[in-house]
Amino acid sequence: MDLSIIIVSFNSIDLINNCIRSIYRYLGDPAGCSDINKYPESEGKRGLSWEIIIADNCSRDGSVEFIRGKISEMKDNAISLIELDKNYGFAGAANCASENAKGKYLLFMNPDCELIERGFKNVIDFLEKKGKGQKAGAVGTKILNTDGSVQYSCRVFPRLEFQLYDAFFLPKLCKNSKNYGKYFMTWWDHSFTMQVDWVSGAFLLIKSAVFKKAGRFNEAYFMYSEDAELCLSLVKKGYANYYYADYKVKHSDGAVALRNMALREAQVWKSRKIYFSRNHGWLRGQVLSILYFKYTINRLIAYYLLFILNFRGQKKFYKNQAAICSEAIKLYFKGI
């Protein structure tokens, strides 16, 4: 089999259907022998053989029942469901799914992602071509927000100074700066393919054998930063990671996380501390946590002032944002 598409699901019943439908629409028949009449927008005769493995983190919104129904409806044995007994987070669930994957390649795809065009085989061809010249690690593609704007899905490995810049809003104020916009590479228009430090796990392609050699996702992370560490592990082992600009997908960034933004903020904070502690030592992990605290406090103060001033008549928005910052601090220090 060519490709195993791994989707980690948690209370994502409103997203998973569109994700699955887009795969069938653009990849066509799972056996790789697409009938162009049945799948007019698929790869056609250039099709890939593929499977979808969904690892569900003990959802309580009917996701499991929906996916079971989808499996029964499709009747092609292309979708399999792993029902986990608790929420293991992204890394744990993704690793579990990878153990059951049959594909030469693994595609980690968030349930809030959708394929929007044909040509995914070109991404695999790119990975193969790069692998002949040097050791190719992970590949990420161009990711678009729901409004069509570019999502900053390839980045430079985290550094303490980047968090310091964040604390004073410099990346947002100076997006075009190669210094302050370096982490998310906001100075660049993301219009061409290039080697990068790391790519987002929202849509990440890697050879199954290479994923195993890199040690898989580190399960010290519940959510966030596990993709950065995977890519760092690849680089340490002599692999190169790439951003492939000639294929696009859509991602409703944080569609599930948006239901509890305070929890998301606290989880990002915790994951970054773990990343620095693991890769740069305990002390830098503590410094990172202090800088993230400063970043969150500064945002809280800024939103509160904007609320008082009723800036642009958006008091409700600023009040909500201030509440998110306040709750994130509480969750982090409670140990989420």
Secondary structure, DSSP 8 states (H G I E B T S, - for coil): --EEEEEEESS-HHHHHHHHHHHHHHH--TTS---TTTSTTS-GGG---EEEEEEE---SSSHHHHHHHHHHHH-SS-EEEEE-SS--HHHHHHHHHHHT---SEEEEE-TTEEE-SS-HHHHHHHHHHHHHHS-EEEEEEEEE-TTS-EE--EE----HHHHHHHHTTHHHHTTT-TTTTTTTTTTS---S-EEESEE-TTEEEEEHHHHHHTTSS-TT-SSSSHHHHHHHHHHHTT-EEEEEEEEEEEE-TTTTGGGGHHHHHHHHHHHHHHHHHHHH-HHHHHHHHHHHHHHHHHHHHHHHHHHHHTGGG-HHHHHHHHHHHHHHHHHHHHT-
